[in-house]
Structure formats: structure tokens, C-alpha cells
Amino acid sequence: MKRCPCLLLLLLLASAALTYAQGEGGAPVDVLLPSERYALDERIAPKFLLDTVWVIMAAVLVYLMQAGFAYLEAGLVRAKNAVSILMKNLMDLSVGALAFFTLGFALMFGDGNPFFGQHGFFLLGADNSPLVGDLYEGVFTSLSWAGVPLEAKFVFHLAFAATAATIVSGAMAERTKFSSYLIYSAVITGVIYPVAGHWIWGGGWLYERGFRDFAGSTVVHGVGGWLALMGAYIVGPRAGKYDAQGQPKAIPGHSLPMATLGVFLLWVGWFGFNAGSTMAAQPLIALICLNTILASAASAVTTLFTARILFKEFDISLTLNGILAGLVAITAGCGYVQPAAALAIGALAGPLIVFSIIGIDNFGVDDPVGAISVHAICGVYGTLMVGLFAQSSVNPDIMDGLFFGGGFTLLGIQALGATAVFLFCAITGLLLFATLKGTMGLRIPAEEEEEGMDVSEHGIAAYPDPGFFGMNDDEDEEEELPTLV
């Protein structure tokens, strides 16, 4: 059974080689190279090149978020599990790239039916950007609005797919098998995330009904957050998280400096996440960046003072997640709302994240890094806020929200979309994690959890000197330090 992840990757690579050799449908592949496609009209060359550079640069910023997630999650777990969480973040992108290339991108953006794409597997099939003209019929109609090469579209959206998968690692940290993680990471990036994404960004049934999510509060963060909830529920809480009466106990992470650096990296990467979703160099980028910083800053401040009122202290770990809460909340509406609305959306996200973390903890779901609250709860919240604050004068691709004369129509559509994605992720997530639990196993043995996953699964400790922090892991558990839960 331990060979399953390796066999899966070998099969994917073998299938890719065979498909490239034959072409889609067994026919030879005959498409123009990017340099040939866009050299047809000199008038479009400068705009095309500028847009391409912008999309790739934005994609690089989003890939930087992988480092942010790695540092944040590693800092908020105990030292004995730091290597484990770093390895999982490394493999999110590695396994995710293969799965998204072979299956995911086609399921998400390929032409098909209202529920999933049916063409463009292994990135085969022509791009149908309007810059190409009438040379041939493409198979990625849902992305035809973006006038950059198909390769740039893939590179950008792969970063989003990897983000959805890495959200799950934090919520299931310190007790989930690495081999099982490889499997469910591939399934999330290759199937679950792309199908939900097709409904909204692939021209599917929710998009046709008017649902809008500019950069992914639901598509990316909602999907990742709800799958994290299902995974944390199925795998169960960490040993020692709840006492005999079922009351939660704090298990502090080992490095708040590391977690803080992770949030700063995420904060920087988020500008590429939101503004890059324009897929073109255009003035709207400036408004999106302004909305992004205002919402996250407002959420940080309101989280800080909410924690101060409740716990009589300025809690850094809650404030870190408060910044992320504001970022997730504004992601859906960053290209649809004015700065004042972004400020309000972020300000309300602060108290929401604090009460959500407390509630999920008391509900019996152990989430070491607060991923469910940040991504699922704030993802839904941000999606609904579009229904209140959106303005067609900001972006003609959307109808006005409730507060700007549009009535309840858009709010209802946003609620429908958020609910549909939740139900889809709940069902598929439960099936995925329950299947893994019943076959190859999902949770590490109790003795390995006690020892720490770094040594038991990876054969090396993150900090060979046990006195590196001036305390050992047992002392960490007893020390009263600021914690998320």
C-alpha cells in the first residue's frame, strides 16, 4: 500500500507520454507555436507581451504564497512536526502540478457541459483567445477573454489549484499520514477543485446564473476550507487536545516568528492572487490592490481589539489569522467594490474570525492553524458581501448589489453558489477521506504521534538540538502562550 502514491504518479506520467505521442483522440497535434500565433498582427504585439509578463509575474507572487503557507503552518505546529508540514507544502505544488496538468485544467476550463470540462486534457487542444482570430476552433472557451498564451493561463491557475490543496494540510496537521496526504492532494487538485471551479470560472451553471467570485473566496478558499473541515473531522483531534470533559486545551505552536514571516509572505503574494486575476495589465489592478490592503489592515485591527476585549491581551496568533481573514473576505469582491466597501468588509471579518475559531474549537474539530475559519467561514462571508457591495460602475461584468439598488437578486445568487460549493465539497470530502481512512489509513499510529512525525515519517528532526528553543515539546504544551485555539 505504501507504493500507491508512486504508482499513481508513474501512471500519470506514462499516460501523459502516450497522449503526447498520439495527440488528443489519437490524431497528430498541429497547432501554432505561441510566437507564431501572436506575430500575425503587429498592432496587438505590445499589449499581448505586457499582459503576458503581468500574468506570469502575478503567478510568481501566488507561488510565493506556498512559502507563506509553509512558514505559517510550520510555526503553528510543534517542533516535532515541522518537517512533516514543510514536506506536505512542498508536495502540494509538485503533485498538484501533475494532477492539474493531466486532468484538472481541462475539467475546470475545457469546453464541456455545465458541470465539468471534457476537452483539453494534458493541455492539448488549441487556445481560442480572440487574438488568434479564425485560424482554428479552440477548446478553452471559458478563458477566451484573456488575451495571453494558453501556457500563461495554465501557470497562473496552477498556483490557485495548489493553494486550495495546501489549505487542507494545516487543518489536518500533526496526525495525518504523509502517503495518504499525497493521494488526497492529487485528488483535490486534479478533480474536486477543478469541478467546483468549472461551475464558476469555467462557464458552468453558476456563472450562467450570475454568480461572481473575482479571485476565489469560494472557488479557492471555500473549496480548500470545506475540504479541510471534512478532513479534520474524519481524522479526529490530536492526542491531548480535549480533556476528559471534552473541553479544548491549548497546544501552542513552536515558533511565532516563523508564523509571522509566513503571514507577511502570504500578504505580499495576495496582491498577485487578487490583481493577477485580471489576466491583463489594466487600470483596475490599482483599485484591486487598494481594496486588498484596506480589507486586510481593517481586519487585523478589529481582530486585535476583539481579542483584547475577550481575552484581555493583544494576541498575535489571532491577529495573524485576522490579516488572512480580511484577505480571504475581499478576494471575491476585490474587482467589484469601492475602497470604502473593502474597508467595511475587512472590519467585519475581524470579529468573525475570532468567534469562528472559538466556535469550531468548542465544536470538537481540531484545527491547529485556524484554516477552516480563515478560508471556509471567511470565504463564504466574502462571497456574500459581493451581493451587498458590488457596483456595476466599478466592473460591468456584475450587477449591482443590495446596497446600490440591485435588490436581493445578486445576494441570492451568491448564497446559492456558496451553498452549492459547500455541499459538493462536504460530500466529496467525506467520501475521499473516509475511503482513505478505510483503506490505506489516514492517521498515524499513536506512538508515532507521541514521538512526532518528523522522525517517524521522514527520519529527521527540524531542530536536531532539542534545546534549540530552550524547552522541549512537552514543556511547550504546558506553557501558556498565545494560541489560536
MARDOSE-891579 format. One record per residue (C-alpha): residue in one letter; residue number from 1; x, y, z. Coordinates in steps of 0.02 Angstrom, whole numbers. Layout:
<atoms>
<atom a,NUM,<X,Y,Z>>
...
</atoms>
This chain:
<atoms>
<atom m,1,<0,0,0>>
<atom k,2,<145,118,34>>
<atom r,3,<187,110,-151>>
<atom c,4,<18,179,-205>>
<atom p,5,<72,362,-220>>
<atom c,6,<224,314,-326>>
<atom l,7,<121,201,-438>>
<atom l,8,<-8,340,-461>>
<atom l,9,<125,465,-515>>
<atom l,10,<205,338,-634>>
<atom l,11,<35,303,-715>>
<atom l,12,<3,490,-737>>
<atom l,13,<173,515,-819>>
<atom a,14,<151,363,-932>>
<atom s,15,<-21,423,-986>>
<atom a,16,<48,596,-1024>>
<atom a,17,<187,525,-1133>>
<atom l,18,<66,415,-1230>>
<atom t,19,<-57,558,-1256>>
<atom y,20,<78,675,-1319>>
<atom a,21,<139,542,-1437>>
<atom q,22,<-33,517,-1514>>
<atom g,23,<-117,686,-1491>>
<atom e,24,<-293,708,-1424>>
<atom g,25,<-405,574,-1498>>
<atom g,26,<-255,484,-1574>>
<atom a,27,<-230,614,-1711>>
<atom p,28,<-68,711,-1739>>
<atom v,29,<-62,876,-1647>>
<atom d,30,<-47,1025,-1764>>
<atom v,31,<-54,1193,-1676>>
<atom l,32,<43,1353,-1697>>
<atom l,33,<181,1397,-1577>>
<atom p,34,<146,1548,-1465>>
<atom s,35,<271,1654,-1562>>
<atom e,36,<180,1610,-1724>>
<atom r,37,<5,1638,-1656>>
<atom y,38,<31,1816,-1599>>
<atom a,39,<151,1879,-1730>>
<atom l,40,<4,1888,-1850>>
<atom d,41,<-40,2066,-1809>>
<atom e,42,<93,2190,-1754>>
<atom r,43,<-38,2303,-1678>>
<atom i,44,<-76,2181,-1539>>
<atom a,45,<104,2130,-1500>>
<atom p,46,<144,2263,-1366>>
<atom k,47,<-19,2235,-1271>>
<atom f,48,<0,2047,-1285>>
<atom l,49,<178,2049,-1219>>
<atom l,50,<136,2166,-1075>>
<atom d,51,<-13,2061,-1023>>
<atom t,52,<90,1902,-1032>>
<atom v,53,<228,1973,-923>>
<atom w,54,<100,2036,-797>>
<atom v,55,<12,1867,-784>>
<atom i,56,<175,1773,-759>>
<atom m,57,<236,1898,-629>>
<atom a,58,<70,1885,-537>>
<atom a,59,<83,1695,-544>>
<atom v,60,<256,1704,-465>>
<atom l,61,<183,1806,-322>>
<atom v,62,<49,1674,-296>>
<atom y,63,<180,1536,-296>>
<atom l,64,<268,1635,-159>>
<atom m,65,<113,1604,-55>>
<atom q,66,<164,1421,-46>>
<atom a,67,<315,1477,56>>
<atom g,68,<198,1582,162>>
<atom f,69,<84,1435,199>>
<atom a,70,<235,1326,238>>
<atom y,71,<305,1450,364>>
<atom l,72,<137,1491,442>>
<atom e,73,<86,1309,466>>
<atom a,74,<258,1252,523>>
<atom g,75,<265,1392,651>>
<atom l,76,<94,1348,722>>
<atom v,77,<132,1163,748>>
<atom r,78,<251,1088,874>>
<atom a,79,<435,1074,832>>
<atom k,80,<424,884,818>>
<atom n,81,<307,902,668>>
<atom a,82,<387,1047,574>>
<atom v,83,<472,941,440>>
<atom s,84,<308,848,409>>
<atom i,85,<211,1006,371>>
<atom l,86,<351,1076,263>>
<atom m,87,<357,916,160>>
<atom k,88,<170,922,133>>
<atom n,89,<179,1100,72>>
<atom l,90,<319,1053,-47>>
<atom m,91,<220,910,-120>>
<atom d,92,<59,1010,-137>>
<atom l,93,<135,1102,-282>>
<atom s,94,<233,955,-352>>
<atom v,95,<92,828,-353>>
<atom g,96,<-35,965,-391>>
<atom a,97,<59,1019,-548>>
<atom l,98,<50,843,-620>>
<atom a,99,<-132,816,-574>>
<atom f,100,<-188,987,-636>>
<atom f,101,<-92,965,-799>>
<atom t,102,<-162,793,-838>>
<atom l,103,<-341,815,-777>>
<atom g,104,<-381,971,-680>>
<atom f,105,<-357,1112,-804>>
<atom a,106,<-467,1025,-934>>
<atom l,107,<-603,983,-807>>
<atom m,108,<-603,1164,-750>>
<atom f,109,<-583,1265,-910>>
<atom g,110,<-607,1145,-1055>>
<atom d,111,<-765,1152,-1159>>
<atom g,112,<-894,1029,-1097>>
<atom n,113,<-1059,1035,-1002>>
<atom p,114,<-1118,1150,-861>>
<atom f,115,<-1036,1038,-730>>
<atom f,116,<-863,993,-796>>
<atom g,117,<-749,1014,-946>>
<atom q,118,<-724,873,-1070>>
<atom h,119,<-584,935,-1182>>
<atom g,120,<-404,994,-1165>>
<atom f,121,<-328,856,-1058>>
<atom f,122,<-138,867,-1045>>
<atom l,123,<-160,1045,-1110>>
<atom l,124,<-193,976,-1284>>
<atom g,125,<-312,1070,-1396>>
<atom a,126,<-296,1244,-1464>>
<atom d,127,<-314,1405,-1368>>
<atom n,128,<-460,1509,-1430>>
<atom s,129,<-409,1681,-1373>>
<atom p,130,<-484,1817,-1483>>
<atom l,131,<-307,1867,-1529>>
<atom v,132,<-292,1706,-1629>>
<atom g,133,<-432,1756,-1746>>
<atom d,134,<-518,1623,-1850>>
<atom l,135,<-368,1510,-1878>>
<atom y,136,<-446,1364,-1787>>
<atom e,137,<-575,1323,-1657>>
<atom g,138,<-509,1308,-1480>>
<atom v,139,<-569,1205,-1333>>
<atom f,140,<-547,1329,-1189>>
<atom t,141,<-690,1450,-1224>>
<atom s,142,<-709,1499,-1041>>
<atom l,143,<-534,1577,-1045>>
<atom s,144,<-551,1658,-1217>>
<atom w,145,<-575,1828,-1135>>
<atom a,146,<-393,1828,-1077>>
<atom g,147,<-275,1879,-1217>>
<atom v,148,<-119,1789,-1156>>
<atom p,149,<-45,1623,-1210>>
<atom l,150,<-130,1465,-1151>>
<atom e,151,<31,1419,-1062>>
<atom a,152,<22,1578,-958>>
<atom k,153,<-159,1541,-912>>
<atom f,154,<-109,1368,-852>>
<atom v,155,<40,1429,-750>>
<atom f,156,<-68,1559,-663>>
<atom h,157,<-213,1444,-623>>
<atom l,158,<-100,1303,-564>>
<atom a,159,<-45,1418,-423>>
<atom f,160,<-228,1435,-371>>
<atom a,161,<-256,1247,-376>>
<atom a,162,<-105,1216,-266>>
<atom t,163,<-169,1347,-142>>
<atom a,164,<-335,1256,-123>>
<atom a,165,<-243,1094,-82>>
<atom t,166,<-119,1170,40>>
<atom i,167,<-260,1243,146>>
<atom v,168,<-306,1065,197>>
<atom s,169,<-132,1023,263>>
<atom g,170,<-142,1147,406>>
<atom a,171,<-310,1088,472>>
<atom m,172,<-253,906,472>>
<atom a,173,<-77,939,537>>
<atom e,174,<17,834,665>>
<atom r,175,<-81,672,641>>
<atom t,176,<-108,635,455>>
<atom k,177,<-7,506,358>>
<atom f,178,<108,578,226>>
<atom s,179,<65,441,100>>
<atom s,180,<-121,474,118>>
<atom y,181,<-88,659,101>>
<atom l,182,<-8,632,-69>>
<atom i,183,<-164,542,-129>>
<atom y,184,<-292,668,-70>>
<atom s,185,<-187,815,-128>>
<atom a,186,<-187,741,-304>>
<atom v,187,<-375,710,-299>>
<atom i,188,<-410,888,-238>>
<atom t,189,<-304,974,-372>>
<atom g,190,<-349,851,-509>>
<atom v,191,<-536,829,-483>>
<atom i,192,<-629,913,-338>>
<atom y,193,<-562,1090,-354>>
<atom p,194,<-573,1092,-546>>
<atom v,195,<-754,1031,-550>>
<atom a,196,<-811,1163,-425>>
<atom g,197,<-707,1291,-518>>
<atom h,198,<-788,1246,-683>>
<atom w,199,<-958,1293,-613>>
<atom i,200,<-896,1471,-581>>
<atom w,201,<-741,1510,-684>>
<atom g,202,<-763,1380,-821>>
<atom g,203,<-927,1450,-887>>
<atom g,204,<-1030,1323,-789>>
<atom w,205,<-1203,1329,-717>>
<atom l,206,<-1166,1452,-575>>
<atom y,207,<-1080,1576,-689>>
<atom e,208,<-1227,1570,-809>>
<atom r,209,<-1343,1615,-664>>
<atom g,210,<-1240,1770,-624>>
<atom f,211,<-1131,1706,-481>>
<atom r,212,<-969,1804,-471>>
<atom d,213,<-808,1771,-375>>
<atom f,214,<-671,1884,-441>>
<atom a,215,<-517,1798,-368>>
<atom g,216,<-581,1647,-273>>
<atom s,217,<-659,1672,-100>>
<atom t,218,<-769,1523,-142>>
<atom v,219,<-677,1442,-288>>
<atom v,220,<-510,1429,-198>>
<atom h,221,<-533,1467,-14>>
<atom g,222,<-707,1397,7>>
<atom v,223,<-661,1234,-79>>
<atom g,224,<-500,1217,21>>
<atom g,225,<-583,1267,184>>
<atom w,226,<-731,1149,172>>
<atom l,227,<-618,1004,123>>
<atom a,228,<-509,1048,273>>
<atom l,229,<-662,1037,384>>
<atom m,230,<-707,865,317>>
<atom g,231,<-529,804,334>>
<atom a,232,<-507,868,512>>
<atom y,233,<-673,790,561>>
<atom i,234,<-632,619,487>>
<atom v,235,<-453,609,552>>
<atom g,236,<-504,666,727>>
<atom p,237,<-419,784,850>>
<atom r,238,<-238,771,906>>
<atom a,239,<-199,672,1062>>
<atom g,240,<-218,785,1214>>
<atom k,241,<-320,918,1126>>
<atom y,242,<-476,887,1231>>
<atom d,243,<-488,841,1415>>
<atom a,244,<-600,707,1492>>
<atom q,245,<-747,828,1492>>
<atom g,246,<-722,870,1308>>
<atom q,247,<-655,1044,1342>>
<atom p,248,<-520,1104,1220>>
<atom k,249,<-342,1127,1281>>
<atom a,250,<-215,1243,1202>>
<atom i,251,<-71,1162,1106>>
<atom p,252,<41,1308,1060>>
<atom g,253,<146,1310,904>>
<atom h,254,<334,1312,919>>
<atom s,255,<380,1473,826>>
<atom l,256,<275,1630,815>>
<atom p,257,<416,1721,722>>
<atom m,258,<406,1588,586>>
<atom a,259,<216,1602,580>>
<atom t,260,<228,1792,568>>
<atom l,261,<350,1782,423>>
<atom g,262,<230,1661,339>>
<atom v,263,<88,1787,351>>
<atom f,264,<197,1926,279>>
<atom l,265,<239,1813,130>>
<atom l,266,<55,1773,106>>
<atom w,267,<11,1958,118>>
<atom v,268,<134,2001,-21>>
<atom g,269,<80,1854,-128>>
<atom w,270,<-102,1902,-112>>
<atom f,271,<-77,2055,-222>>
<atom g,272,<-36,1935,-363>>
<atom f,273,<-180,1824,-313>>
<atom n,274,<-310,1962,-324>>
<atom a,275,<-239,2086,-450>>
<atom g,276,<-172,1948,-562>>
<atom s,277,<-348,1884,-587>>
<atom t,278,<-373,2025,-713>>
<atom m,279,<-261,1919,-828>>
<atom a,280,<-212,2083,-910>>
<atom a,281,<-116,2242,-870>>
<atom q,282,<-258,2366,-845>>
<atom p,283,<-303,2511,-727>>
<atom l,284,<-420,2400,-623>>
<atom i,285,<-262,2324,-546>>
<atom a,286,<-236,2481,-441>>
<atom l,287,<-410,2475,-365>>
<atom i,288,<-392,2289,-328>>
<atom c,289,<-227,2316,-237>>
<atom l,290,<-301,2459,-136>>
<atom n,291,<-452,2354,-88>>
<atom t,292,<-337,2211,-39>>
<atom i,293,<-230,2311,81>>
<atom l,294,<-377,2406,157>>
<atom a,295,<-478,2250,195>>
<atom s,296,<-332,2155,271>>
<atom a,297,<-275,2303,376>>
<atom a,298,<-450,2336,441>>
<atom s,299,<-472,2153,486>>
<atom a,300,<-305,2150,577>>
<atom v,301,<-356,2298,685>>
<atom t,302,<-531,2235,727>>
<atom t,303,<-464,2061,765>>
<atom l,304,<-334,2135,882>>
<atom f,305,<-462,2232,984>>
<atom t,306,<-592,2093,982>>
<atom a,307,<-461,1978,1059>>
<atom r,308,<-414,2113,1183>>
<atom i,309,<-595,2130,1241>>
<atom l,310,<-623,1942,1255>>
<atom f,311,<-456,1884,1323>>
<atom k,312,<-380,2043,1400>>
<atom e,313,<-224,2029,1291>>
<atom f,314,<-160,2079,1121>>
<atom d,315,<-150,1906,1043>>
<atom i,316,<-27,1894,898>>
<atom s,317,<-84,1723,836>>
<atom l,318,<-264,1781,819>>
<atom t,319,<-208,1942,737>>
<atom l,320,<-107,1845,609>>
<atom n,321,<-262,1749,561>>
<atom g,322,<-359,1912,564>>
<atom i,323,<-250,1978,423>>
<atom l,324,<-285,1820,323>>
<atom a,325,<-470,1833,361>>
<atom g,326,<-477,2007,283>>
<atom l,327,<-381,1946,131>>
<atom v,328,<-496,1799,103>>
<atom a,329,<-651,1905,131>>
<atom i,330,<-604,2036,0>>
<atom t,331,<-545,1909,-129>>
<atom a,332,<-719,1881,-203>>
<atom g,333,<-760,2066,-219>>
<atom c,334,<-590,2147,-245>>
<atom g,335,<-631,2190,-425>>
<atom y,336,<-814,2235,-396>>
<atom v,337,<-818,2355,-247>>
<atom q,338,<-758,2528,-197>>
<atom p,339,<-623,2555,-63>>
<atom a,340,<-748,2607,71>>
<atom a,341,<-839,2442,46>>
<atom a,342,<-675,2347,57>>
<atom l,343,<-639,2433,222>>
<atom a,344,<-809,2381,291>>
<atom i,345,<-790,2202,229>>
<atom g,346,<-621,2187,313>>
<atom a,347,<-677,2268,476>>
<atom l,348,<-818,2143,498>>
<atom a,349,<-705,1996,455>>
<atom g,350,<-603,2028,614>>
<atom p,351,<-735,1985,745>>
<atom l,352,<-798,1846,632>>
<atom i,353,<-631,1755,631>>
<atom v,354,<-613,1764,820>>
<atom f,355,<-785,1693,858>>
<atom s,356,<-768,1564,720>>
<atom i,357,<-605,1495,788>>
<atom i,358,<-680,1484,962>>
<atom g,359,<-838,1401,897>>
<atom i,360,<-752,1270,789>>
<atom d,361,<-634,1229,932>>
<atom n,362,<-779,1203,1052>>
<atom f,363,<-873,1102,922>>
<atom g,364,<-739,968,934>>
<atom v,365,<-648,997,770>>
<atom d,366,<-460,1015,797>>
<atom d,367,<-385,1140,675>>
<atom p,368,<-207,1182,730>>
<atom v,369,<-189,1335,618>>
<atom g,370,<-366,1403,604>>
<atom a,371,<-379,1360,419>>
<atom i,372,<-564,1316,423>>
<atom s,373,<-613,1482,499>>
<atom v,374,<-500,1585,386>>
<atom h,375,<-539,1501,221>>
<atom a,376,<-711,1420,235>>
<atom i,377,<-804,1539,351>>
<atom c,378,<-724,1700,287>>
<atom g,379,<-735,1634,109>>
<atom v,380,<-924,1619,123>>
<atom y,381,<-934,1787,210>>
<atom g,382,<-834,1873,72>>
<atom t,383,<-939,1790,-63>>
<atom l,384,<-1100,1855,16>>
<atom m,385,<-1027,2030,35>>
<atom v,386,<-1019,2040,-154>>
<atom g,387,<-1208,2029,-152>>
<atom l,388,<-1214,2183,-41>>
<atom f,389,<-1075,2296,-103>>
<atom a,390,<-1047,2257,-289>>
<atom q,391,<-1065,2400,-413>>
<atom s,392,<-1082,2383,-600>>
<atom s,393,<-999,2553,-615>>
<atom v,394,<-840,2475,-547>>
<atom n,395,<-850,2322,-657>>
<atom p,396,<-984,2299,-791>>
<atom d,397,<-968,2110,-776>>
<atom i,398,<-1078,2111,-621>>
<atom m,399,<-1250,2175,-571>>
<atom d,400,<-1271,2299,-428>>
<atom g,401,<-1280,2232,-251>>
<atom l,402,<-1415,2262,-122>>
<atom f,403,<-1339,2422,-53>>
<atom f,404,<-1329,2501,-226>>
<atom g,405,<-1504,2474,-290>>
<atom g,406,<-1489,2298,-357>>
<atom g,407,<-1610,2218,-235>>
<atom f,408,<-1585,2042,-167>>
<atom t,409,<-1552,1960,-336>>
<atom l,410,<-1362,1955,-330>>
<atom l,411,<-1360,1914,-144>>
<atom g,412,<-1473,1765,-176>>
<atom i,413,<-1363,1705,-319>>
<atom q,414,<-1207,1721,-211>>
<atom a,415,<-1290,1624,-71>>
<atom l,416,<-1341,1488,-194>>
<atom g,417,<-1163,1470,-259>>
<atom a,418,<-1084,1466,-87>>
<atom t,419,<-1208,1334,-30>>
<atom a,420,<-1185,1227,-185>>
<atom v,421,<-995,1226,-166>>
<atom f,422,<-1010,1184,18>>
<atom l,423,<-1123,1035,-16>>
<atom f,424,<-1012,973,-157>>
<atom c,425,<-854,985,-51>>
<atom a,426,<-940,908,101>>
<atom i,427,<-997,757,2>>
<atom t,428,<-839,730,-99>>
<atom g,429,<-728,769,50>>
<atom l,430,<-815,644,163>>
<atom l,431,<-805,511,28>>
<atom l,432,<-621,546,-5>>
<atom f,433,<-562,548,175>>
<atom a,434,<-673,405,232>>
<atom t,435,<-609,298,88>>
<atom l,436,<-428,336,132>>
<atom k,437,<-463,300,315>>
<atom g,438,<-542,132,274>>
<atom t,439,<-407,76,150>>
<atom m,440,<-228,137,171>>
<atom g,441,<-265,230,331>>
<atom l,442,<-272,416,363>>
<atom r,443,<-199,438,537>>
<atom i,444,<-26,394,602>>
<atom p,445,<-13,269,748>>
<atom a,446,<-25,340,924>>
<atom e,447,<158,305,964>>
<atom e,448,<214,399,809>>
<atom e,449,<104,546,854>>
<atom e,450,<185,549,1026>>
<atom e,451,<360,541,952>>
<atom g,452,<324,666,816>>
<atom m,453,<301,642,630>>
<atom d,454,<469,714,582>>
<atom v,455,<568,566,647>>
<atom s,456,<438,429,619>>
<atom e,457,<392,475,439>>
<atom h,458,<541,574,375>>
<atom g,459,<686,512,479>>
<atom i,460,<749,684,527>>
<atom a,461,<708,820,653>>
<atom a,462,<686,1002,604>>
<atom y,463,<794,1051,752>>
<atom p,464,<922,915,796>>
<atom d,465,<965,1006,958>>
<atom p,466,<814,976,1074>>
<atom g,467,<860,1131,1174>>
<atom f,468,<856,1246,1022>>
<atom f,469,<707,1342,1092>>
<atom g,470,<757,1324,1274>>
<atom m,471,<615,1200,1302>>
<atom n,472,<558,1032,1238>>
<atom d,473,<391,989,1160>>
<atom d,474,<316,928,1324>>
<atom e,475,<356,1095,1404>>
<atom d,476,<281,1183,1252>>
<atom e,477,<114,1102,1287>>
<atom e,478,<110,1164,1467>>
<atom e,479,<172,1341,1435>>
<atom e,480,<33,1470,1425>>
<atom l,481,<74,1555,1260>>
<atom p,482,<-40,1647,1140>>
<atom t,483,<-128,1519,1033>>
<atom l,484,<-264,1510,902>>
<atom v,485,<-371,1384,996>>
</atoms>
